Amino acid sequence: MARALIVIDMQKDFCPGGALAVTGGDEIVGPINALMADFEAVVLTQDWHPADHTSFADNHPGAEAFSSIEMDYGPQVLWPRHCVIGSDGAGFHPDLALDRADLVIRKGFRAGIDSYSAFFENDHATPTGLAGYLRDRGLNELTFVGLAHDFCVAWSAVDAAKLGFSVGVIEEATRAIDLNGSRNAARANMRAAGVILR
Protein backbone atom coordinates (compact mmCIF):
# COMPACT_ATOMS: atom_id res chain seq x y z
CA MET A 1 0.00 0.00 0.00
CA ALA A 2 1.31 3.43 -0.93
CA ARG A 3 0.82 6.01 1.79
CA ALA A 4 -0.03 9.71 1.63
CA LEU A 5 0.15 12.37 4.31
CA ILE A 6 -2.77 14.80 3.96
CA VAL A 7 -1.93 18.11 5.64
CA ILE A 8 -5.12 20.05 6.30
CA ASP A 9 -5.25 23.86 6.16
CA MET A 10 -1.93 24.82 7.79
CA GLN A 11 -2.61 28.47 6.98
CA LYS A 12 -1.77 31.73 8.71
CA ASP A 13 -5.40 32.58 9.51
CA PHE A 14 -5.74 29.35 11.51
CA CYS A 15 -2.56 29.95 13.52
CA PRO A 16 -2.11 32.31 16.50
CA GLY A 17 -2.54 35.91 15.34
CA GLY A 18 -4.80 34.84 12.45
CA ALA A 19 -8.44 35.67 11.82
CA LEU A 20 -9.70 32.25 12.97
CA ALA A 21 -6.80 31.16 15.15
CA VAL A 22 -6.73 27.66 16.59
CA THR A 23 -4.93 27.59 19.95
CA GLY A 24 -1.49 26.07 19.46
CA GLY A 25 -1.92 25.80 15.70
CA ASP A 26 1.66 26.84 15.05
CA GLU A 27 3.02 24.19 17.45
CA ILE A 28 2.37 21.38 14.98
CA VAL A 29 4.27 22.78 11.98
CA GLY A 30 7.59 21.20 13.02
CA PRO A 31 6.10 17.77 13.75
CA ILE A 32 4.21 17.81 10.43
CA ASN A 33 7.39 18.68 8.51
CA ALA A 34 9.18 15.80 10.26
CA LEU A 35 6.45 13.35 9.24
CA MET A 36 6.63 14.18 5.54
CA ALA A 37 9.71 12.03 4.85
CA ASP A 38 7.83 8.90 5.98
CA PHE A 39 5.26 9.03 3.15
CA GLU A 40 5.28 8.36 -0.58
CA ALA A 41 3.22 11.50 -1.19
CA VAL A 42 2.25 14.69 0.62
CA VAL A 43 -0.94 16.62 -0.17
CA LEU A 44 -1.70 20.06 1.27
CA THR A 45 -5.19 21.50 1.46
CA GLN A 46 -5.87 25.22 1.47
CA ASP A 47 -9.05 26.97 2.56
CA TRP A 48 -9.71 29.47 -0.25
CA HIS A 49 -12.79 31.67 0.15
CA PRO A 50 -14.15 34.53 -1.98
CA ALA A 51 -14.94 37.70 0.00
CA ASP A 52 -18.70 37.14 -0.40
CA HIS A 53 -18.60 33.61 1.02
CA THR A 54 -21.83 32.60 2.77
CA SER A 55 -19.96 31.09 5.74
CA PHE A 56 -18.69 34.52 6.84
CA ALA A 57 -20.75 35.97 9.68
CA ASP A 58 -20.21 39.53 8.44
CA ASN A 59 -22.00 38.62 5.18
CA HIS A 60 -25.18 38.04 7.24
CA PRO A 61 -26.36 41.36 8.76
CA GLY A 62 -26.85 41.02 12.51
CA ALA A 63 -25.37 37.52 12.70
CA GLU A 64 -22.66 36.70 15.21
CA ALA A 65 -19.55 34.66 14.55
CA PHE A 66 -19.82 31.02 15.70
CA SER A 67 -23.63 31.10 15.50
CA SER A 68 -25.29 28.63 13.15
CA ILE A 69 -27.75 29.05 10.29
CA GLU A 70 -29.58 26.59 8.06
CA MET A 71 -28.41 26.41 4.45
CA ASP A 72 -29.80 24.36 1.55
CA TYR A 73 -27.23 21.69 2.38
CA GLY A 74 -27.81 21.68 6.17
CA PRO A 75 -26.55 23.57 9.23
CA GLN A 76 -23.67 26.00 8.69
CA VAL A 77 -21.50 27.60 11.36
CA LEU A 78 -20.90 31.28 10.62
CA TRP A 79 -17.18 31.99 10.92
CA PRO A 80 -15.14 35.16 11.24
CA ARG A 81 -13.88 36.22 7.80
CA HIS A 82 -10.83 34.07 7.06
CA CYS A 83 -8.63 32.68 4.27
CA VAL A 84 -9.92 35.12 1.68
CA ILE A 85 -8.52 34.34 -1.77
CA GLY A 86 -5.18 36.07 -2.28
CA SER A 87 -4.96 37.44 1.27
CA ASP A 88 -1.90 37.04 3.47
CA GLY A 89 -3.97 35.03 5.95
CA ALA A 90 -4.83 32.48 3.28
CA GLY A 91 -1.15 31.71 2.80
CA PHE A 92 0.52 28.68 4.36
CA HIS A 93 2.40 29.00 7.64
CA PRO A 94 5.86 30.29 6.62
CA ASP A 95 7.66 27.36 8.26
CA LEU A 96 5.62 24.64 6.52
CA ALA A 97 7.80 22.56 4.14
CA LEU A 98 5.98 23.41 0.90
CA ASP A 99 8.70 21.92 -1.29
CA ARG A 100 7.65 18.43 -0.16
CA ALA A 101 4.06 18.79 -1.44
CA ASP A 102 2.99 16.76 -4.47
CA LEU A 103 -0.38 18.53 -4.68
CA VAL A 104 -2.12 21.57 -3.21
CA ILE A 105 -5.90 21.29 -3.29
CA ARG A 106 -7.99 24.40 -2.67
CA LYS A 107 -11.45 24.15 -1.16
CA GLY A 108 -14.29 26.48 -0.21
CA PHE A 109 -13.92 28.65 -3.30
CA ARG A 110 -17.62 28.43 -4.25
CA ALA A 111 -19.36 31.41 -2.62
CA GLY A 112 -22.59 29.58 -1.79
CA ILE A 113 -21.24 26.50 -0.02
CA ASP A 114 -18.57 25.78 2.56
CA SER A 115 -16.08 22.95 2.28
CA TYR A 116 -14.59 21.44 5.43
CA SER A 117 -13.64 18.14 3.81
CA ALA A 118 -10.74 17.72 1.42
CA PHE A 119 -12.99 15.40 -0.62
CA PHE A 120 -16.42 17.07 -0.84
CA GLU A 121 -18.16 20.38 -0.38
CA ASN A 122 -20.46 20.49 2.65
CA ASP A 123 -23.32 19.14 0.54
CA HIS A 124 -21.44 15.79 0.72
CA ALA A 125 -21.97 15.47 -3.03
CA THR A 126 -19.75 17.95 -4.93
CA PRO A 127 -16.28 16.37 -5.19
CA THR A 128 -12.98 18.25 -5.00
CA GLY A 129 -11.17 15.72 -7.21
CA LEU A 130 -8.79 14.57 -4.48
CA ALA A 131 -10.10 11.00 -4.36
CA GLY A 132 -9.44 10.52 -8.08
CA TYR A 133 -5.91 11.90 -7.77
CA LEU A 134 -5.07 9.57 -4.88
CA ARG A 135 -6.54 6.52 -6.62
CA ASP A 136 -4.75 7.30 -9.88
CA ARG A 137 -1.47 7.33 -7.97
CA GLY A 138 -2.30 4.16 -6.03
CA LEU A 139 -2.26 5.98 -2.69
CA ASN A 140 -4.56 3.84 -0.54
CA GLU A 141 -3.40 4.54 3.00
CA LEU A 142 -4.05 8.10 4.19
CA THR A 143 -2.85 9.84 7.32
CA PHE A 144 -4.36 13.20 8.28
CA VAL A 145 -2.80 16.03 10.28
CA GLY A 146 -3.38 19.78 10.54
CA LEU A 147 -6.17 22.22 11.41
CA ALA A 148 -8.64 22.01 12.79
CA HIS A 149 -9.01 18.54 14.31
CA ASP A 150 -12.76 18.81 14.91
CA PHE A 151 -13.78 20.35 11.60
CA CYS A 152 -11.70 20.05 8.44
CA VAL A 153 -9.46 17.19 9.64
CA ALA A 154 -12.37 15.13 10.98
CA TRP A 155 -14.66 15.72 7.99
CA SER A 156 -11.81 14.82 5.60
CA ALA A 157 -10.91 11.65 7.51
CA VAL A 158 -14.53 10.47 7.71
CA ASP A 159 -15.08 11.09 4.00
CA ALA A 160 -11.85 9.25 3.14
CA ALA A 161 -12.99 6.23 5.16
CA LYS A 162 -16.42 6.28 3.46
CA LEU A 163 -14.63 6.33 0.11
CA GLY A 164 -12.80 3.12 1.02
CA PHE A 165 -9.36 4.41 1.93
CA SER A 166 -7.44 3.14 4.95
CA VAL A 167 -7.43 6.19 7.24
CA GLY A 168 -5.61 7.39 10.32
CA VAL A 169 -5.28 10.69 12.19
CA ILE A 170 -2.19 11.59 14.20
CA GLU A 171 -3.89 13.59 16.92
CA GLU A 172 -0.68 15.09 18.31
CA ALA A 173 -0.18 16.75 14.93
CA THR A 174 -3.61 18.41 15.03
CA ARG A 175 -5.23 21.11 17.13
CA ALA A 176 -8.97 21.63 17.73
CA ILE A 177 -11.31 24.62 17.84
CA ASP A 178 -13.53 22.67 20.30
CA LEU A 179 -16.74 24.62 19.73
CA ASN A 180 -19.48 23.35 22.09
CA GLY A 181 -17.88 19.95 22.51
CA SER A 182 -17.01 19.55 18.83
CA ARG A 183 -13.68 17.81 19.55
CA ASN A 184 -15.23 14.85 21.38
CA ALA A 185 -18.03 14.63 18.82
CA ALA A 186 -15.48 14.58 16.01
CA ARG A 187 -13.50 11.80 17.70
CA ALA A 188 -16.65 9.71 18.07
CA ASN A 189 -17.63 10.32 14.43
CA MET A 190 -14.17 9.37 13.19
CA ARG A 191 -14.05 6.17 15.22
CA ALA A 192 -17.55 5.23 14.05
CA ALA A 193 -16.38 5.62 10.42
CA GLY A 194 -13.41 3.34 11.01
CA VAL A 195 -10.73 6.03 11.30
CA ILE A 196 -7.77 5.03 13.47
CA LEU A 197 -6.85 7.78 15.95
CA ARG A 198 -3.18 7.68 16.85
N, C-alpha and C positions, 0 to 999 in steps of 0.2 A: 504493500500500500504506500503510495506517495502522499506525503504530508504537507499541509499548508498552514502557515500561521496567518490568521486574519486579525489585523490590528484595527480596532474600531475607533474612529473619530478622535485621534490624538491631536486635537486642534487647540489653538491658543484660547479660544473662547470657552473651552471646557476646563481649562487649567486655572489655577489661582491668578486673580487679576482679570480674568476674562468675563464676558457678559453673562455666561451661564456656568460659572466655575463649579467644578466638582471638588470637594475637599480632598486634598492630597493628590489631585490629578497629575501633577508634575512628578510625583515620587515614583511613578511606574515607568517613566521613559527609559531609564537605565536598564532595569530588568527586562523590558521589552526588547531593547536593542540586543541585549545579551542572548535572548532566546532565538533571535533570527537565524543564527548560524546552524541551528539544529533542524531546520526545515528545508525541504526541497523548493518551496516557494513562499513568498511573503506577499500578502495583499493588504493594502491600506484602504480604509474607507474614509470618506470626507463628507461631512454634512455641508450642504451647498444650497442655501436658500435665497430665492429672490426677495427683494425688499417688501413685496406685498404678500408674503406668505401667510396663509390663513392660520398657521400655528402661533403666530406672534400676537401676544396679548394686546400690544398697542395698535394692531390693525382691527381691533374690536372695541369701539368706543365704550368706555365705562367698565371694561373687563379688567380683572386683576391677573397678574402673572401667577401661574400655578393653579388657577381655577380650571374647571373643565367645562367644555361645551359638547353638544352632540353634532356630529357632522354626518354627511350621507353614509360614510363608511364606519360610523360608530363614535364612541367617546374620544375626545381629543383634549389633551392638556394644553393650555395656553402658556407658552414659554416667553421669557424675556427675549427680545430681538437678539439673535445670535447667528454666527456663521453665514453672514450675508455674502453672496457671491462677490468675489474680488476684494473683500475687506481683509484687513490685517488679521482680525480675529478668526477668519475662516482658514487661515494658514496653519500648517502643521507646527507642532511644538519645535522650536529651533534645534533642539538636541536630538530629535528623532532621526534615526538612520535611514533617510529617504533613498539612498543609493542602493539599498538592499531590496527595494520593492519591485516586484514583477509587474504589478498592476495597481493603479489607483482608481477606485470606483466611487463616483460622486452620487449622492442620494439626497432626496428632498428638494430637488430643483423644480418640481411642478408646483405652482403657486397654490393649487387647491387641495393638496393632499400631503400629509407628512410622511416621512419614511424613516422609521427607527431601524428596521431590519436592513441588512446588507443584501437581502435577496428579493424582498417585495416592498412595495409601498404599503401604507397602513390599511389599504383595502384588502390586503392578503392575496391579491390577484394580479396586480401589475408588476411584472418581474423587472429586476435591474439588469439581468444578463449575467450575474456572477455565477449562478449554478452552471450555466452552459460553458463558461470559461473554465471552471474547475474540472468539469467532466471531460472536456476536450483535452485537458492536460493530464488526465488520469489522477487527479488529486482527490483522493477519497476520504482521507483522515484530516479533519479540520480542528484546529485549536484556536480558541478565541481569547483575546486580551483587549484591554483598552477601556474606553469611557462611553457611556456610563454602564456599570454592571447591570443595573436594574431596568434599563431601557434598551439602548441600542445593542449592547452585548447580548442580553438575554433574548431579545426578539430575534436577533440574528442566529443565535445558537439553536433556539427552538425551531426556527424555519429550516435550518440546515439539517436537523435531525428528521423533521417531517419529510424532507426531500431525499432521505435515505443515506446521507453522509454519516460517517462515524465522527462524533462530536465531543469535544471536551472544552472546558473553560478553566484557565489557570486563575483562580480567584485572587491570588496575591498580586497579580499583574492587572487588576481592575480596581476601580473605585466606584462607589455608588452615590447617587443623589439621595436615595432613601426618603422618598416623598410619601408620607402616610403609610409606612410599612412596605413600600414597594420592593425593598431589597429581599425581605423574606418571601414575599409573594413570587418574585422572580426566581428565587432559588427553587421553590416548590414547583413552579411551572417548568423549569429546565429539567429537574429530576424526573418529573412526570413524562416528559418528552423523550427521556432516555439520554440526556446530556450528562456526561461525567464531570462532576465538579472536583477540581484538584486544588 
